[in-house]
Amino acid sequence: MKPYIEIAGRKIGPDFPPLVIAEIGINHEGSLAVAKEMVDAAYRAGVEVIKHQTHIVEDEMSGAAKKVIPGNADVSIYEIMERCSLNEADELELKNYVESKGMIFISTPFSRAAAERLQKFDVPAYKIGSGECNNYPLLEHIASFGKPVILSTGMNTIESIAKAVAIFDSHNIPLALLHTTNLYPTPIHLVRLGAMIEMHNAFSDKVFGLSDHTLNNNACLGAVALGASILERHFTDNMNRTGPDIICSMDEQNAAALIESSNEIWQMRGGTKAPAKEEQVTIDFAFATVCTITNIKQGEVFTKENIWVKRPGTGTILAEQFNAVLGKIAVKDIENDEQLDWTDFE
């Protein structure tokens, strides 16, 4: 059986439609009201899973983070997360709001305290970001909860991913792996769908997908064509909002398009190189069969001057069998423009 995981009743794997995850993340800039507006937009788009980011800054970062400025920002990562994080009460209200709309709420914990908060919330699964892929102590802690995990693997190697996979396997945790490039936005030549396939080949028993930070849906659609089962993009209700991740976010229209197009491409996958049974109606007129092109008398030899191949393909002798008929002798008179039958010659 092909690998799959299940989160809150949603089965995820190659035999099921791709799962599109809308990552609100920190796009709400710390406002619960804005977060709910984004949830509303995602709901209208048909999104199944909302992903948040759970930041408890004092447990997540040391004071040194106050001096580290991300490439897509002009203030420290500490200041960004302090400004954008939701407190426990607001995050719980957000989770409840998501679930009230019939969607699934998951989140990325960036610290032990954040993981424990989400465990208290009884989230159905954990999403782990690329930066924590090699944070093995945190992975061990999350694995102890026994919930399914979606693990992003950007900035990591097959070797470092293998250590993370081993942790979750040792706890029998259902696991999916996402290839990622952690640049915001990601230049198209650095998406590297080949790396996603390399990861899949290394961990072929795991569901796989793409967490994408480009400016459109193309990378995700290409990933689906290659077998991806999970597609994650940042999400906003309005591309004019401020925030470091807005530029690489999808809005309501793009999310709806991604859901529809990825499902279509998923349905296009697979198959064997043979005629589909549904093509018979076309085969009947498109293929050719062997026909007479002059009147033929009994005892006459079939040559290219008195027989040839013509549409439709409803005759007995197909065009590919033409050479087998040449040189045969007619056993009866045959009129011009008749489809030949095997009983017409010897």
N, C-alpha and C positions, 0 to 999 in steps of 0.2 A: 504493500500500500504506500502511496506517496505521502511524504511527511505533511503533517498539519498540526496546528495548535488551535486551541479554542479559548476565547476570551468572552465571558458573559454571554455564552451561547452562540457567539459568532465564530464559525469555523474559518480558519485562515490557512491557505495552502494552494498548491497548483490546481487542485480539483474544484476550487471555489473562486468566485469573482474577486479580483484584487481589492484589498482593503485600503481605502484612502484615509489617512489620518491627517486631520487638520490641527496643526500645532499653534495654538494661541500663544503658548510660551509666556513671554513677558511683553507681548505686543500691547497689552492693556495698560502698561506703564503704572501698575499698582492700583488701578481703579477697578473695583468690582463691577460698577455700572457699565463701564466700557467692555469689560470681559463678557458680561451678559449680552451686550449688543453684538459682540462677535459670535457668541454661541447662537444667537437668533439667526444671524446671517448664514452660519454653517448649517444650521437646521434647514433653512430654506434651500440650500444647495444640495441637500440630500446626504450630508456627511453622517457617517455612522459613529466615528470615534473622535472625541475632542481630547487633545493632549495639552496638559499644562506643565509648568515647571515649578517645582516646590523648592523655594530658597529660604533657608533659615541661616541668615548670613553669618552670625557669630559662630555657628557650628561648621559652616561650610568653608570659611576662609580665615586665614591668619591676617594680621595687620599688614603683611607684605603686599597683599592684594590691593591695598590702597595706592600702590605705586605702579600697578600694571594696567596699562590702557590697551584695550582690544583694538584690532586693526580697523574695525568698523565703528569706532566711537572716539570721543575726544575727552572722556572722563574715565576714571578708574573702574575696573570691573566691580570693585567693592561698592562704589557709589551707585553704579547702575543697578546692581541686585538689591541694594538697600532701598532704592527708590521704587523698584518694579515688583518686589515680592508682595504677596498677599499674606496677611496674618492667618492664623489657623481658622478663626471663625469665618473669615471671608472666603477662604479656600473651600471650606466645607460647604458653605452656601453655594459657591460656584459648582461644586460637584453635584449637589442636590438639584441645582437648576438644570444642569446638563442632563441628568438622569430623568428629570421630570418631563423632558422632551423626547424620551425614548432613546437617547444616545448614550454611548459608553464614555465614561470619564476615566482617563489614565493620566499619570503624571511622571515626570522625571525627578527623582530625588537626587539632590547634589550633596547630601551629607547623611550621616547616620540619623540625626534628629529628623531630617526630612523623610527618610525612609520609614521611620517609626510613626511619624504623623500619618503618612499614607496607609500604613498598616492599621492604625487606629480608625481611619476612614473606611477600612475594608475595601480598598480598591481591588478590582478584579485582576489586575496585572500591573507590572511595572515596566516603564520605558526607561532604559539606561542610556545616557548620552555618551558620545565618543570619548569625552574627556574622562569618563569614569570606567571605560572599557578595561583599562589596566589598573584600576584602583581595586585591587583584589581583596583587601579587607572589607571594603564597602560591598563588593559583590558577594562575598561570603555572608555578610549580614543580611542582604536582601534575599539571597537564596534560602536562608533559614526560614523565611516566611512561607515558602512553598507555593508561591503564585507564579503564573506564566510571566516570562520576561521577553521583551523586544530589546535587543542590544544593538546600538549603533557602534560602528567599528572604524570611524574616521581616525586618521593619524596613527593607526595601528598596523602591525604586520600580521601575517598569518600566524607567526609564532606567538605573538602576544595575545591574539584572539584565541588561539588554542588553549592558553592558560585559563582564560575567562570561560570558555566552553567547558573545560574540564571541571571547573567549580560548579557550574550549573548541572552538568551531567551527574556529578557525584551526589547531588540532592534530588535527582530525577525531575528537574524543572523543565517544563515545556519551553523551548527557546526558539526565537527567530532572530536572524542576523540581518542588519541593514548596512550596506555599503554607504559611505558618506565621504564627502570632501568638505572639510570645515573651513571654508572661506565664504564670506557673506558680502556680496554674492559670489558664487563660484563661476569662474570663467568656463566656457563650454568645453575647452580642450582639457580641463582638469576634472571633468566628471568621471572619466575612466570606467566606462561600463565593463571593459575587459577585466578590471580589478574585481568588480562584483561577481563576474563569472569565475574568476580564480578563487575567490572566497567560497562560492557555492561548490566548486569542485573539491575544495579542501574539507568542506563540512556538508557533504551531500545529503546527510540525514536531517538537515535543518531547513526550515522554511527561510526564504531569503527575500530581500527587497532592497529598496533605495530610499534613503533620506536625502532629499535634494535641496540645494540652496541656489539654484540658477534662477533666471528671471521669467521662465515660462514652463509649460508642462512637457516640453519635448523630451527631456532626460527621463522623466517618469514613464512616458509612453514607450520610449526605447527600451527601458528596463522591463516593462511588461512583455514586450515582444521576445525578450530573452529569458522570460520565465519568472520574473519578480511577482511576488504575491502581496507585498506590502509597499505602499507608496506614502511617504510622509513629506509634507511641505508646511512651512510656516503659513499662518492664516491671519487675515485681517478683514474687517468689514469695509474698510476704506483705505485705499492706497495713499491717501493724503495724510494719514495719521503719522505722528512722529514716533521714533524708536529705531534702534539699530537693526532690527530684523524685518522692518516693514518692506524694505527694498526687495527682499527675496521672498516675499510672501505672496500667496495667491488670495484673491478676493472671492466673493460669492460666485461670480460668473465663471472664473477660472476653475474653481473647485467643482462646480457642477459639470463643466466640460471635461475635467479630468476623470470624474467618476464615470461619465458616459463613455468617453473614448477608451479608457483603460478596460472597461467591461467589454467593449467591442473587440479590442485587440486580444484580450484573453480568449474570447470565443474563436478568434482566428488561429490560435496556436494549435500545434499538433497536426494530426492527420498523416496519411500515407500517400505516396505518389501512385495513385490509381484512380480510375474514373469514380466519381461519386455516383451512387445509384440515382440521385436526383438529376444527373446530367443526361440520363437516357433520352429525355425529350429533345435534347440538343444533338446527341449522337445520331438520332434517327434522321435528322436532315443534314447534319454537318459532315458525317462520314460518307465515303464513297464505296460502291460495290461494283462488281464486274457486270458490264452490259454489252449487248451487241450494238454495233454502229453501222451495220449493213444487214440486209437479209442474208441468212446463212442456210445453205442446203444440207440435208443429211449427208454425212461422209466428208464434209468440208473441214479442213484443219483450222483451228483457231490461231489467228495471228494478230499482230498489232493493227492490222488494216481492217479487221472485222470485229474486233472486241476492244473495249477500253474500260476505264473506271469513271463512274459518274455518281453524283449525288442522286437520291438520298441513300442513307446507310441501312435501308430496310431490306435489302436483298440478302441472299444466302451466302454469297461469296464476297468476302471483304476485299478491299483494294490491296491489302498486304498479301493476299493469296493470288494475285494476278499472274505472277510468273508460273505458278503451279498449273494454270489453265492453258497457257500457251503451248501449242503443239498437240493438244488433245483434239479428238475427232467428234464432231457433232453426231448424235445418234438420231436426230430428227431435224426437220426444218424448223428454223427459229426466225421470227420476224425481227426487223430492225427495232432498236431501242427497247429491248426486253432485258430485264435483269436475269442473268444466268443462274441456273441451279446445278447442283452437283450431278443431278440425274440427266442433264442435257448432253453429256459427252462421255467418252470412254478413253 
